[in-house]
Amino acid sequence: MVVKALFASRNRVVAERAATLARFAATELPLLVEGETGTGKSFVAARIHRRSRPRRPFVVVDCGTLSPTLVASELFGHRAGAFTDATRPRRGWLEQAGDGTLVLDRLELLPVNAQVALLRALEERRFFPVGGAQARPFRARVVALADAGVRARVAQGLVRLDLYHRVAGLHIELPPLRERPEDVLPFARRTLGQAARAAGVPLRFDPEAERLVAAYPWPGNFRELEAAVTRAALVARGDAIGAAELGLPLDSWPAVSGLALKRTAPLVEVERLYALWVLAGQAGNVSRAARVLGISRRTLIRWRSQ
């Protein structure tokens, strides 16, 4: 589902980046995919692998779980007797990836002490197991996944700049869902359709639920939206899912009338929430809502992100 939303997006920026990924999929160029949690980075890595080397190994390494003291053994493997607990030889992740795809997930959390050795392996296309004197070839294509704040960690010296540039042969940034509202309702409807088929019952959103789905900023991106819709399908009592079944915070809906009754909200906030209300009424279509409001698309998207 997320793969389809990424590669068949109605958002111009996302569609252009998907086309770029498709052109570079079959190359040997390292790829860095950057974006917030839940934007679909892992799905992009899997898609790239299926398009380039589908019958070869697909190895995902979560850099955030690697212990600083054992990271070299995890990545490069070790010989028996290389250290106290090394009672038998171990193949590291680089060797297990073979001539397939090695995914370095959460690259920004890779222990600093391993970054130099990894950089050398990427540059020389070979590595040495811990305690070994004979080099092993490294043939896998590298796809690195990083949080949207990775460049700040580079500036802080937590991620080596040379490693960053080495894995960013092609750099793609996935925008958060709040910046691509055209994709929200189509993805939600496809997710609901999938849940309905699995349950063997017809399900649909009622108009209020659709307006809420379109207006909500979805800070957790596709992952949050998919979870909310799947949960709503499980708790639905009839064939129509209402706003309450989505389980979103009570203040999710832009209650313009409530603000007016309080008579204390700044005018700019009332304008912003009214714009979101109009956007929801236009089923998340930014261009159409912007025309109705007489404002630019950029202004409407900025208000939606606040």
C-alpha positions as CSV (number, residue, x, y, z in Angstrom):
1,M,0.0,0.0,0.0
2,V,2.7,2.5,1.0
3,V,4.7,1.6,-2.1
4,K,1.8,2.4,-4.4
5,A,1.2,5.7,-2.6
6,L,4.9,6.6,-3.1
7,F,5.2,5.6,-6.7
8,A,1.8,6.6,-7.9
9,S,1.6,9.9,-6.0
10,R,-0.6,12.8,-7.1
11,N,1.9,15.2,-5.6
12,R,4.2,16.7,-8.3
13,V,7.3,16.7,-6.1
14,V,6.9,13.1,-5.0
15,A,6.1,12.0,-8.5
16,E,9.3,13.6,-9.8
17,R,11.3,11.9,-7.1
18,A,9.7,8.5,-7.8
19,A,10.6,8.9,-11.5
20,T,14.2,9.6,-10.5
21,L,14.3,6.5,-8.3
22,A,12.9,4.4,-11.2
23,R,15.7,5.7,-13.5
24,F,18.5,4.9,-11.1
25,A,17.0,1.6,-9.7
26,A,19.1,-0.7,-11.8
27,T,22.4,1.2,-11.3
28,E,25.2,0.4,-8.8
29,L,25.0,3.9,-7.4
30,P,24.6,4.1,-3.6
31,L,21.3,5.6,-2.5
32,L,20.4,7.7,0.5
33,V,16.7,8.0,1.4
34,E,16.0,10.7,4.0
35,G,12.7,11.5,5.6
36,E,10.6,11.5,8.8
37,T,9.5,8.3,10.5
38,G,6.6,6.7,8.6
39,T,7.2,8.4,5.2
40,G,8.0,5.0,3.5
41,K,11.8,4.8,3.4
42,S,11.9,1.1,4.0
43,F,9.4,0.5,1.3
44,V,11.5,2.5,-1.1
45,A,14.6,0.3,-0.3
46,A,12.5,-2.8,-0.9
47,R,11.2,-1.5,-4.2
48,I,14.7,-0.6,-5.4
49,H,15.9,-4.1,-4.5
50,R,13.0,-5.7,-6.4
51,R,13.7,-3.6,-9.5
52,S,17.5,-4.2,-9.5
53,R,18.4,-7.6,-8.0
54,P,15.2,-9.4,-6.9
55,R,16.7,-12.9,-6.6
56,R,19.7,-11.8,-4.5
57,P,20.0,-11.2,-0.8
58,F,18.2,-8.3,0.8
59,V,19.9,-7.5,4.2
60,V,18.6,-4.8,6.5
61,V,20.9,-3.6,9.3
62,D,19.3,-1.4,12.0
63,C,22.3,0.8,12.9
64,G,20.5,2.0,16.0
65,T,20.7,-1.4,17.6
66,L,24.4,-2.0,17.0
67,S,26.5,-2.1,20.1
68,P,29.7,0.1,19.9
69,T,31.7,-2.7,21.3
70,L,30.4,-5.4,18.9
71,V,29.6,-3.3,15.8
72,A,32.7,-4.4,13.9
73,S,31.8,-8.1,14.4
74,E,28.2,-7.4,13.4
75,L,29.2,-5.6,10.2
76,F,32.3,-7.5,9.1
77,G,32.1,-10.8,11.0
78,H,34.9,-12.4,12.9
79,R,37.1,-15.4,13.0
80,A,36.9,-18.0,15.8
81,G,39.0,-16.9,18.7
82,A,39.2,-13.2,17.6
83,F,38.0,-12.1,21.0
84,T,36.9,-13.8,24.3
85,D,33.3,-14.8,23.3
86,A,34.1,-15.6,19.7
87,T,33.9,-19.4,20.0
88,R,33.0,-19.9,16.4
89,P,33.4,-17.9,13.2
90,R,30.6,-15.5,12.2
91,R,29.6,-14.0,8.8
92,G,28.9,-10.3,9.1
93,W,26.2,-8.3,7.5
94,L,28.4,-7.2,4.6
95,E,29.2,-10.7,3.7
96,Q,25.6,-11.9,4.1
97,A,24.5,-9.3,1.7
98,G,26.6,-10.9,-1.1
99,D,25.8,-9.3,-4.4
100,G,22.4,-8.2,-3.3
101,T,21.3,-5.1,-1.4
102,L,22.6,-3.9,2.0
103,V,20.2,-1.5,3.7
104,L,21.7,0.6,6.4
105,D,18.6,1.7,8.3
106,R,18.9,4.7,10.7
107,L,22.4,5.5,9.4
108,E,22.5,8.5,11.7
109,L,22.7,6.2,14.7
110,L,25.7,4.1,13.5
111,P,28.4,4.2,16.2
112,V,31.1,6.7,15.4
113,N,33.9,4.1,15.9
114,A,32.5,2.0,13.1
115,Q,32.0,4.8,10.5
116,V,35.7,4.9,9.4
117,A,35.9,1.1,8.8
118,L,32.5,1.1,7.0
119,L,33.7,4.0,4.8
120,R,36.8,2.1,3.9
121,A,34.8,-1.0,3.0
122,L,32.5,1.1,0.8
123,E,35.4,2.8,-1.0
124,E,37.7,-0.2,-1.4
125,R,34.8,-2.7,-2.0
126,R,36.4,-5.1,0.4
127,F,36.6,-5.7,4.2
128,F,38.5,-7.7,6.8
129,P,36.6,-9.8,9.4
130,V,37.7,-9.1,13.0
131,G,40.8,-11.2,13.6
132,G,41.2,-12.0,9.9
133,A,44.1,-11.3,7.7
134,Q,42.4,-12.1,4.3
135,A,40.1,-9.5,2.7
136,R,36.6,-10.5,1.7
137,P,35.0,-8.8,-1.4
138,F,32.1,-6.5,-0.8
139,R,29.7,-6.6,-3.8
140,A,26.4,-5.4,-2.5
141,R,24.5,-2.3,-3.5
142,V,24.1,0.1,-0.5
143,V,20.9,1.8,0.3
144,A,21.1,4.0,3.4
145,L,18.0,5.3,5.3
146,A,18.2,8.3,7.5
147,D,16.0,10.5,9.6
148,A,15.2,14.0,8.4
149,G,17.7,15.4,11.0
150,V,20.7,13.5,9.6
151,R,22.3,16.6,8.2
152,A,22.2,18.3,11.7
153,R,24.0,15.2,13.0
154,V,26.6,15.6,10.3
155,A,27.1,19.3,11.3
156,Q,27.5,18.1,15.0
157,G,30.2,15.6,14.0
158,L,28.1,12.6,14.9
159,V,28.0,11.4,11.3
160,R,31.2,11.7,9.2
161,L,30.7,14.0,6.3
162,D,32.8,11.7,4.0
163,L,30.5,8.8,4.9
164,Y,27.4,10.8,4.2
165,H,28.7,11.8,0.8
166,R,29.8,8.2,0.0
167,V,26.3,6.7,0.6
168,A,24.5,9.7,-1.1
169,G,25.4,8.8,-4.7
170,L,21.8,9.6,-5.2
171,H,20.0,11.5,-2.5
172,I,16.2,11.4,-2.3
173,E,14.2,13.1,0.4
174,L,10.6,11.9,1.1
175,P,8.4,14.8,2.2
176,P,6.1,14.2,5.1
177,L,2.4,13.4,4.5
178,R,1.3,16.9,5.7
179,E,3.1,18.4,2.7
180,R,1.4,16.1,0.2
181,P,-2.3,16.3,1.1
182,E,-3.4,15.1,-2.3
183,D,-2.3,11.6,-1.3
184,V,-4.0,11.4,2.0
185,L,-7.6,10.4,1.1
186,P,-6.6,8.1,-1.8
187,F,-4.2,6.2,0.5
188,A,-6.8,6.1,3.3
189,R,-9.5,4.7,0.9
190,R,-7.1,2.0,-0.5
191,T,-6.1,1.0,3.0
192,L,-9.8,0.8,4.0
193,G,-10.6,-1.3,0.9
194,Q,-7.8,-3.7,1.8
195,A,-9.1,-4.0,5.4
196,A,-12.6,-4.5,4.1
197,R,-11.5,-7.3,1.8
198,A,-9.6,-9.0,4.6
199,A,-12.7,-8.8,6.9
200,G,-15.0,-9.9,4.1
201,V,-17.4,-6.9,4.7
202,P,-18.0,-3.7,2.8
203,L,-16.7,-0.6,4.5
204,R,-16.6,3.1,3.6
205,F,-15.9,6.4,5.3
206,D,-18.9,8.6,6.1
207,P,-18.5,12.3,4.9
208,E,-17.4,13.6,8.4
209,A,-14.7,10.9,8.6
210,E,-13.4,11.8,5.2
211,R,-13.2,15.4,6.1
212,L,-11.3,14.6,9.2
213,V,-8.9,12.3,7.4
214,A,-8.2,15.1,4.9
215,A,-7.8,17.8,7.5
216,Y,-5.7,16.0,10.1
217,P,-1.9,16.6,9.7
218,W,-0.8,13.0,10.3
219,P,2.5,13.7,12.2
220,G,3.2,9.9,12.1
221,N,2.8,10.0,8.3
222,F,1.7,6.8,6.4
223,R,2.4,4.6,9.3
224,E,0.0,6.5,11.6
225,L,-2.7,6.8,8.8
226,E,-2.5,3.1,8.0
227,A,-2.8,2.2,11.7
228,A,-5.7,4.5,12.3
229,V,-7.7,3.2,9.3
230,T,-7.0,-0.4,10.0
231,R,-8.0,0.1,13.7
232,A,-11.2,1.9,12.6
233,A,-12.1,-1.1,10.3
234,L,-11.8,-3.5,13.2
235,V,-14.0,-1.5,15.6
236,A,-16.6,-0.4,13.0
237,R,-20.1,-1.6,13.9
238,G,-21.7,-1.0,10.5
239,D,-20.5,-0.4,7.0
240,A,-19.8,3.3,7.5
241,I,-16.8,4.4,9.5
242,G,-17.4,7.7,11.4
243,A,-14.9,10.2,12.7
244,A,-15.1,8.7,16.2
245,E,-13.9,5.3,15.0
246,L,-10.6,6.8,13.7
247,G,-9.5,7.4,17.3
248,L,-7.8,10.7,16.6
249,P,-7.3,13.4,19.3
250,L,-10.4,15.3,20.2
251,D,-8.9,18.6,18.9
252,S,-8.0,17.2,15.5
253,W,-11.0,18.6,13.7
254,P,-10.6,22.3,12.9
255,A,-13.5,23.6,15.0
256,V,-13.9,27.1,13.6
257,S,-17.3,27.7,15.2
258,G,-15.9,26.8,18.6
259,L,-13.1,29.4,18.2
260,A,-15.7,32.0,17.2
261,L,-17.7,31.3,20.4
262,K,-14.6,31.8,22.6
263,R,-14.0,35.2,21.0
264,T,-10.4,35.1,22.1
265,A,-8.6,33.3,19.3
266,P,-6.2,35.5,17.1
267,L,-7.7,36.2,13.7
268,V,-4.7,34.6,12.0
269,E,-5.6,31.3,13.7
270,V,-9.2,31.5,12.8
271,E,-8.1,32.1,9.1
272,R,-5.8,29.1,9.2
273,L,-8.4,26.8,10.7
274,Y,-11.0,28.0,8.2
275,A,-8.6,27.3,5.4
276,L,-8.2,23.7,6.8
277,W,-12.0,23.4,6.9
278,V,-12.2,24.4,3.3
279,L,-9.4,22.0,2.4
280,A,-11.2,19.2,4.1
281,G,-14.4,20.0,2.2
282,Q,-12.4,19.8,-1.1
283,A,-11.3,16.3,-0.1
284,G,-7.7,17.4,0.4
285,N,-7.3,18.9,-3.1
286,V,-4.9,21.8,-2.3
287,S,-5.2,23.5,-5.7
288,R,-8.9,23.6,-5.6
289,A,-9.1,24.7,-2.0
290,A,-6.5,27.4,-2.7
291,R,-8.6,28.8,-5.5
292,V,-11.7,28.8,-3.3
293,L,-9.8,30.7,-0.6
294,G,-8.0,33.0,-3.0
295,I,-4.6,32.1,-1.6
296,S,-1.5,30.4,-3.0
297,R,-0.9,26.6,-2.7
298,R,2.3,27.4,-0.8
299,T,0.4,29.4,1.9
300,L,-2.2,26.6,2.3
301,I,0.4,23.9,2.6
302,R,2.3,26.0,5.2
303,W,-0.8,26.6,7.3
304,R,-1.6,22.9,7.1
305,S,1.9,22.1,8.5
306,Q,1.6,24.4,11.5
